[in-house]
Amino acid sequence: MEKLIEILENLHEGIDYETCETLIDDGILDSLDIVTLITDINDAFDVAIPPEEILPENFNSAKAIFALIEKLDNI
């Protein structure tokens, strides 16, 4: 989770990613951020996020993103 928080902070500093659950809903992350995030996650965690998993609910919080990473890592 620490590595994911670091990736997110590289996108936007000053956000409390530990508690924020509205990254998409509040427009903190936009479509370009998601593309960058997916690339960074692939590099850092060696998981490929398939298009069908690119849903707002999977990217609305760091916890949701990390849960997606864990799910894909176990497939």
N, CA, C and O atoms as a Tinker XYZ file with bonds, in Angstrom:
   300  protein
     1  N      0.831000   -1.193000    0.000000    73     2
     2  CA     0.000000    0.000000    0.000000    64     1     3
     3  C      0.873000    1.253000    0.000000    63     2     4     5
     4  O      0.518000    2.264000   -0.606000    81     3
     5  N      2.001000    1.182000    0.674000    73     3     6
     6  CA     2.905000    2.339000    0.747000    64     5     7
     7  C      3.387000    2.761000   -0.641000    63     6     8     9
     8  O      3.454000    3.953000   -0.942000    81     7
     9  N      3.720000    1.788000   -1.480000    73     7    10
    10  CA     4.177000    2.087000   -2.842000    64     9    11
    11  C      3.051000    2.736000   -3.648000    63    10    12    13
    12  O      3.297000    3.660000   -4.424000    81    11
    13  N      1.828000    2.263000   -3.471000    73    11    14
    14  CA     0.687000    2.845000   -4.166000    64    13    15
    15  C      0.469000    4.299000   -3.738000    63    14    16    17
    16  O      0.230000    5.166000   -4.578000    81    15
    17  N      0.552000    4.557000   -2.453000    73    15    18
    18  CA     0.395000    5.933000   -1.952000    64    17    19
    19  C      1.465000    6.825000   -2.571000    63    18    20    21
    20  O      1.183000    7.961000   -2.954000    81    19
    21  N      2.682000    6.320000   -2.669000    73    19    22
    22  CA     3.770000    7.081000   -3.288000    64    21    23
    23  C      3.452000    7.403000   -4.756000    63    22    24    25
    24  O      3.694000    8.519000   -5.216000    81    23
    25  N      2.918000    6.435000   -5.475000    73    23    26
    26  CA     2.535000    6.646000   -6.875000    64    25    27
    27  C      1.448000    7.721000   -6.963000    63    26    28    29
    28  O      1.518000    8.618000   -7.803000    81    27
    29  N      0.449000    7.622000   -6.094000    73    27    30
    30  CA    -0.637000    8.596000   -6.096000    64    29    31
    31  C     -0.133000    9.997000   -5.754000    63    30    32    33
    32  O     -0.565000   10.979000   -6.357000    81    31
    33  N      0.777000   10.087000   -4.793000    73    31    34
    34  CA     1.318000   11.391000   -4.408000    64    33    35
    35  C      2.134000   12.018000   -5.524000    63    34    36    37
    36  O      2.230000   13.242000   -5.613000    81    35
    37  N      2.722000   11.190000   -6.377000    73    35    38
    38  CA     3.435000   11.725000   -7.538000    64    37    39
    39  C      2.473000   12.348000   -8.543000    63    38    40    41
    40  O      2.852000   13.238000   -9.305000    81    39
    41  N      1.220000   11.877000   -8.543000    73    39    42
    42  CA     0.205000   12.457000   -9.418000    64    41    43
    43  C     -0.314000   13.784000   -8.858000    63    42    44    45
    44  O     -0.388000   14.789000   -9.564000    81    43
    45  N     -0.672000   13.758000   -7.564000    73    43    46
    46  CA    -1.228000   14.946000   -6.897000    64    45    47
    47  C     -0.779000   14.943000   -5.442000    63    46    48    49
    48  O     -1.139000   14.045000   -4.680000    81    47
    49  N     -0.002000   15.934000   -5.057000    73    47    50
    50  CA     0.421000   16.063000   -3.660000    64    49    51
    51  C     -0.680000   16.736000   -2.853000    63    50    52    53
    52  O     -1.562000   17.393000   -3.407000    81    51
    53  N     -0.616000   16.564000   -1.552000    73    51    54
    54  CA    -1.524000   17.262000   -0.658000    64    53    55
    55  C     -2.878000   16.601000   -0.472000    63    54    56    57
    56  O     -3.772000   17.193000    0.133000    81    55
    57  N     -3.046000   15.396000   -0.974000    73    55    58
    58  CA    -4.295000   14.649000   -0.799000    64    57    59
    59  C     -4.047000   13.572000    0.259000    63    58    60    61
    60  O     -3.010000   12.910000    0.244000    81    59
    61  N     -4.997000   13.400000    1.173000    73    59    62
    62  CA    -4.881000   12.335000    2.171000    64    61    63
    63  C     -5.422000   11.047000    1.553000    63    62    64    65
    64  O     -6.594000   10.707000    1.711000    81    63
    65  N     -4.552000   10.350000    0.857000    73    63    66
    66  CA    -4.963000    9.142000    0.140000    64    65    67
    67  C     -5.357000    8.010000    1.076000    63    66    68    69
    68  O     -6.059000    7.084000    0.669000    81    67
    69  N     -4.911000    8.075000    2.325000    73    67    70
    70  CA    -5.265000    7.028000    3.292000    64    69    71
    71  C     -6.757000    7.050000    3.616000    63    70    72    73
    72  O     -7.348000    6.008000    3.899000    81    71
    73  N     -7.368000    8.241000    3.575000    73    71    74
    74  CA    -8.771000    8.352000    3.981000    64    73    75
    75  C     -9.711000    8.789000    2.860000    63    74    76    77
    76  O    -10.918000    8.576000    2.969000    81    75
    77  N     -9.206000    9.384000    1.800000    73    75    78
    78  CA   -10.064000    9.890000    0.730000    64    77    79
    79  C    -10.714000    8.732000   -0.020000    63    78    80    81
    80  O    -10.038000    7.807000   -0.471000    81    79
    81  N    -12.033000    8.799000   -0.144000    73    79    82
    82  CA   -12.778000    7.746000   -0.847000    64    81    83
    83  C    -13.554000    8.303000   -2.032000    63    82    84    85
    84  O    -14.493000    7.675000   -2.519000    81    83
    85  N    -13.152000    9.502000   -2.498000    73    83    86
    86  CA   -13.873000   10.152000   -3.598000    64    85    87
    87  C    -12.897000   10.707000   -4.639000    63    86    88    89
    88  O    -13.090000   11.807000   -5.157000    81    87
    89  N    -11.856000    9.940000   -4.936000    73    87    90
    90  CA   -10.839000   10.411000   -5.885000    64    89    91
    91  C    -11.429000   10.674000   -7.262000    63    90    92    93
    92  O    -11.061000   11.650000   -7.916000    81    91
    93  N    -12.330000    9.824000   -7.705000    73    91    94
    94  CA   -12.976000   10.011000   -9.004000    64    93    95
    95  C    -14.168000   10.966000   -8.856000    63    94    96    97
    96  O    -14.312000   11.914000   -9.629000    81    95
    97  N    -15.015000   10.707000   -7.863000    73    95    98
    98  CA   -16.226000   11.501000   -7.672000    64    97    99
    99  C    -15.933000   12.996000   -7.523000    63    98   100   101
   100  O    -16.690000   13.828000   -8.022000    81    99
   101  N    -14.849000   13.336000   -6.847000    73    99   102
   102  CA   -14.495000   14.741000   -6.623000    64   101   103
   103  C    -13.572000   15.305000   -7.701000    63   102   104   105
   104  O    -13.153000   16.459000   -7.617000    81   103
   105  N    -13.253000   14.496000   -8.714000    73   103   106
   106  CA   -12.422000   14.975000   -9.814000    64   105   107
   107  C    -10.953000   15.125000   -9.474000    63   106   108   109
   108  O    -10.217000   15.809000  -10.185000    81   107
   109  N    -10.516000   14.493000   -8.394000    73   107   110
   110  CA    -9.095000   14.541000   -8.030000    64   109   111
   111  C     -8.277000   13.805000   -9.082000    63   110   112   113
   112  O     -7.226000   14.279000   -9.511000    81   111
   113  N     -8.772000   12.640000   -9.493000    73   111   114
   114  CA    -8.148000   11.887000  -10.574000    64   113   115
   115  C     -8.997000   12.022000  -11.831000    63   114   116   117
   116  O    -10.201000   11.765000  -11.808000    81   115
   117  N     -8.360000   12.428000  -12.931000    73   115   118
   118  CA    -9.073000   12.510000  -14.204000    64   117   119
   119  C     -8.620000   11.362000  -15.107000    63   118   120   121
   120  O     -7.832000   10.513000  -14.691000    81   119
   121  N     -9.113000   11.342000  -16.319000    73   119   122
   122  CA    -8.824000   10.213000  -17.216000    64   121   123
   123  C     -7.330000   10.084000  -17.518000    63   122   124   125
   124  O     -6.818000    8.968000  -17.604000    81   123
   125  N     -6.636000   11.186000  -17.677000    73   123   126
   126  CA    -5.195000   11.131000  -17.922000    64   125   127
   127  C     -4.460000   10.582000  -16.706000    63   126   128   129
   128  O     -3.507000    9.816000  -16.847000    81   127
   129  N     -4.904000   10.975000  -15.503000    73   127   130
   130  CA    -4.314000   10.431000  -14.271000    64   129   131
   131  C     -4.505000    8.926000  -14.199000    63   130   132   133
   132  O     -3.604000    8.203000  -13.775000    81   131
   133  N     -5.676000    8.449000  -14.612000    73   131   134
   134  CA    -5.962000    7.010000  -14.561000    64   133   135
   135  C     -5.038000    6.253000  -15.508000    63   134   136   137
   136  O     -4.512000    5.197000  -15.154000    81   135
   137  N     -4.841000    6.786000  -16.702000    73   135   138
   138  CA    -3.929000    6.143000  -17.659000    64   137   139
   139  C     -2.514000    6.087000  -17.075000    63   138   140   141
   140  O     -1.850000    5.053000  -17.143000    81   139
   141  N     -2.063000    7.192000  -16.508000    73   139   142
   142  CA    -0.739000    7.240000  -15.888000    64   141   143
   143  C     -0.660000    6.271000  -14.717000    63   142   144   145
   144  O      0.327000    5.552000  -14.565000    81   143
   145  N     -1.697000    6.252000  -13.893000    73   143   146
   146  CA    -1.746000    5.379000  -12.730000    64   145   147
   147  C     -1.681000    3.911000  -13.138000    63   146   148   149
   148  O     -0.957000    3.127000  -12.525000    81   147
   149  N     -2.432000    3.538000  -14.168000    73   147   150
   150  CA    -2.430000    2.151000  -14.638000    64   149   151
   151  C     -1.029000    1.746000  -15.100000    63   150   152   153
   152  O     -0.570000    0.642000  -14.808000    81   151
   153  N     -0.363000    2.628000  -15.810000    73   151   154
   154  CA     1.005000    2.350000  -16.266000    64   153   155
   155  C      1.952000    2.195000  -15.080000    63   154   156   157
   156  O      2.765000    1.271000  -15.041000    81   155
   157  N      1.842000    3.101000  -14.120000    73   155   158
   158  CA     2.708000    3.038000  -12.942000    64   157   159
   159  C      2.450000    1.790000  -12.105000    63   158   160   161
   160  O      3.385000    1.183000  -11.584000    81   159
   161  N      1.176000    1.406000  -11.976000    73   159   162
   162  CA     0.833000    0.188000  -11.234000    64   161   163
   163  C      1.408000   -1.034000  -11.940000    63   162   164   165
   164  O      1.944000   -1.934000  -11.292000    81   163
   165  N      1.298000   -1.068000  -13.255000    73   163   166
   166  CA     1.856000   -2.178000  -14.023000    64   165   167
   167  C      3.355000   -2.293000  -13.775000    63   166   168   169
   168  O      3.872000   -3.391000  -13.570000    81   167
   169  N      4.049000   -1.163000  -13.791000    73   167   170
   170  CA     5.501000   -1.167000  -13.574000    64   169   171
   171  C      5.868000   -1.552000  -12.145000    63   170   172   173
   172  O      6.791000   -2.337000  -11.927000    81   171
   173  N      5.151000   -1.004000  -11.178000    73   171   174
   174  CA     5.505000   -1.199000   -9.768000    64   173   175
   175  C      5.071000   -2.555000   -9.217000    63   174   176   177
   176  O      5.784000   -3.157000   -8.413000    81   175
   177  N      3.903000   -3.038000   -9.647000    73   175   178
   178  CA     3.335000   -4.253000   -9.064000    64   177   179
   179  C      3.293000   -5.430000  -10.034000    63   178   180   181
   180  O      2.900000   -6.531000   -9.649000    81   179
   181  N      3.690000   -5.212000  -11.273000    73   179   182
   182  CA     3.706000   -6.247000  -12.300000    64   181   183
   183  C      2.334000   -6.904000  -12.476000    63   182   184   185
   184  O      2.220000   -8.125000  -12.576000    81   183
   185  N      1.293000   -6.058000  -12.512000    73   183   186
   186  CA    -0.056000   -6.535000  -12.813000    64   185   187
   187  C     -0.611000   -5.689000  -13.955000    63   186   188   189
   188  O     -0.379000   -4.482000  -14.021000    81   187
   189  N     -1.334000   -6.330000  -14.837000    73   187   190
   190  CA    -1.981000   -5.633000  -15.940000    64   189   191
   191  C     -3.451000   -5.448000  -15.583000    63   190   192   193
   192  O     -4.139000   -6.408000  -15.236000    81   191
   193  N     -3.923000   -4.219000  -15.670000    73   191   194
   194  CA    -5.318000   -3.931000  -15.367000    64   193   195
   195  C     -6.103000   -4.000000  -16.679000    63   194   196   197
   196  O     -5.908000   -3.170000  -17.567000    81   195
   197  N     -6.992000   -4.997000  -16.798000    73   195   198
   198  CA    -7.756000   -5.133000  -18.040000    64   197   199
   199  C     -8.809000   -4.030000  -18.159000    63   198   200   201
   200  O     -9.244000   -3.474000  -17.151000    81   199
   201  N     -9.213000   -3.721000  -19.376000    73   199   202
   202  CA   -10.189000   -2.634000  -19.594000    64   201   203
   203  C    -11.479000   -2.784000  -18.787000    63   202   204   205
   204  O    -12.043000   -1.790000  -18.330000    81   203
   205  N    -11.945000   -4.012000  -18.611000    73   203   206
   206  CA   -13.207000   -4.208000  -17.889000    64   205   207
   207  C    -13.111000   -3.860000  -16.399000    63   206   208   209
   208  O    -14.131000   -3.726000  -15.723000    81   207
   209  N    -11.885000   -3.716000  -15.893000    73   207   210
   210  CA   -11.689000   -3.337000  -14.486000    64   209   211
   211  C    -11.482000   -1.830000  -14.306000    63   210   212   213
   212  O    -11.343000   -1.354000  -13.179000    81   211
   213  N    -11.462000   -1.085000  -15.402000    73   211   214
   214  CA   -11.270000    0.364000  -15.318000    64   213   215
   215  C    -12.635000    1.001000  -15.089000    63   214   216   217
   216  O    -13.268000    1.532000  -16.002000    81   215
   217  N    -13.055000    0.924000  -13.846000    73   215   218
   218  CA   -14.352000    1.421000  -13.399000    64   217   219
   219  C    -14.145000    2.436000  -12.288000    63   218   220   221
   220  O    -13.194000    2.310000  -11.516000    81   219
   221  N    -15.011000    3.443000  -12.186000    73   219   222
   222  CA   -14.839000    4.455000  -11.128000    64   221   223
   223  C    -14.704000    3.858000   -9.731000    63   222   224   225
   224  O    -13.888000    4.322000   -8.934000    81   223
   225  N    -15.496000    2.835000   -9.429000    73   223   226
   226  CA   -15.443000    2.264000   -8.082000    64   225   227
   227  C    -14.098000    1.602000   -7.774000    63   226   228   229
   228  O    -13.738000    1.463000   -6.606000    81   227
   229  N    -13.360000    1.199000   -8.789000    73   227   230
   230  CA   -12.045000    0.598000   -8.560000    64   229   231
   231  C    -10.946000    1.639000   -8.363000    63   230   232   233
   232  O     -9.829000    1.291000   -7.980000    81   231
   233  N    -11.249000    2.910000   -8.620000    73   231   234
   234  CA   -10.237000    3.966000   -8.535000    64   233   235
   235  C    -10.665000    5.130000   -7.641000    63   234   236   237
   236  O    -10.019000    6.178000   -7.650000    81   235
   237  N    -11.740000    4.965000   -6.871000    73   235   238
   238  CA   -12.252000    6.054000   -6.047000    64   237   239
   239  C    -11.485000    6.240000   -4.747000    63   238   240   241
   240  O    -11.622000    7.271000   -4.088000    81   239
   241  N    -10.674000    5.248000   -4.369000    73   239   242
   242  CA    -9.859000    5.360000   -3.151000    64   241   243
   243  C     -8.606000    4.513000   -3.307000    63   242   244   245
   244  O     -8.551000    3.594000   -4.124000    81   243
   245  N     -7.615000    4.841000   -2.515000    73   243   246
   246  CA    -6.380000    4.047000   -2.524000    64   245   247
   247  C     -6.682000    2.610000   -2.098000    63   246   248   249
   248  O     -6.096000    1.664000   -2.625000    81   247
   249  N     -7.597000    2.454000   -1.146000    73   247   250
   250  CA    -7.970000    1.108000   -0.688000    64   249   251
   251  C     -8.587000    0.291000   -1.824000    63   250   252   253
   252  O     -8.284000   -0.892000   -1.980000    81   251
   253  N     -9.452000    0.927000   -2.615000    73   251   254
   254  CA   -10.085000    0.238000   -3.738000    64   253   255
   255  C     -9.051000   -0.127000   -4.807000    63   254   256   257
   256  O     -9.092000   -1.217000   -5.377000    81   255
   257  N     -8.133000    0.791000   -5.068000    73   255   258
   258  CA    -7.080000    0.524000   -6.053000    64   257   259
   259  C     -6.206000   -0.630000   -5.582000    63   258   260   261
   260  O     -5.866000   -1.520000   -6.361000    81   259
   261  N     -5.843000   -0.609000   -4.296000    73   259   262
   262  CA    -4.990000   -1.668000   -3.766000    64   261   263
   263  C     -5.719000   -3.015000   -3.770000    63   262   264   265
   264  O     -5.106000   -4.050000   -4.033000    81   263
   265  N     -7.013000   -3.005000   -3.481000    73   263   266
   266  CA    -7.799000   -4.242000   -3.536000    64   265   267
   267  C     -7.813000   -4.802000   -4.953000    63   266   268   269
   268  O     -7.738000   -6.015000   -5.147000    81   267
   269  N     -7.908000   -3.915000   -5.943000    73   267   270
   270  CA    -7.858000   -4.345000   -7.344000    64   269   271
   271  C     -6.502000   -4.960000   -7.671000    63   270   272   273
   272  O     -6.431000   -5.997000   -8.332000    81   271
   273  N     -5.435000   -4.330000   -7.216000    73   271   274
   274  CA    -4.079000   -4.856000   -7.436000    64   273   275
   275  C     -3.963000   -6.249000   -6.819000    63   274   276   277
   276  O     -3.464000   -7.173000   -7.462000    81   275
   277  N     -4.415000   -6.403000   -5.590000    73   275   278
   278  CA    -4.342000   -7.702000   -4.918000    64   277   279
   279  C     -5.160000   -8.756000   -5.668000    63   278   280   281
   280  O     -4.718000   -9.893000   -5.833000    81   279
   281  N     -6.340000   -8.372000   -6.113000    73   279   282
   282  CA    -7.208000   -9.300000   -6.857000    64   281   283
   283  C     -6.519000   -9.765000   -8.143000    63   282   284   285
   284  O     -6.506000  -10.957000   -8.448000    81   283
   285  N     -5.946000   -8.818000   -8.894000    73   283   286
   286  CA    -5.304000   -9.160000  -10.149000    64   285   287
   287  C     -4.006000   -9.940000   -9.937000    63   286   288   289
   288  O     -3.607000  -10.745000  -10.779000    81   287
   289  N     -3.362000   -9.690000   -8.811000    73   287   290
   290  CA    -2.116000  -10.391000   -8.514000    64   289   291
   291  C     -2.372000  -11.864000   -8.189000    63   290   292   293
   292  O     -1.484000  -12.701000   -8.350000    81   291
   293  N     -3.564000  -12.172000   -7.739000    73   291   294
   294  CA    -3.918000  -13.545000   -7.361000    64   293   295
   295  C     -4.541000  -14.338000   -8.498000    63   294   296   297
   296  O     -4.792000  -15.535000   -8.355000    81   295
   297  N     -4.794000  -13.685000   -9.624000    73   295   298
   298  CA    -5.419000  -14.387000  -10.758000    64   297   299
   299  C     -4.402000  -15.254000  -11.466000    63   298   300
   300  O     -4.735000  -15.922000  -12.445000    81   299
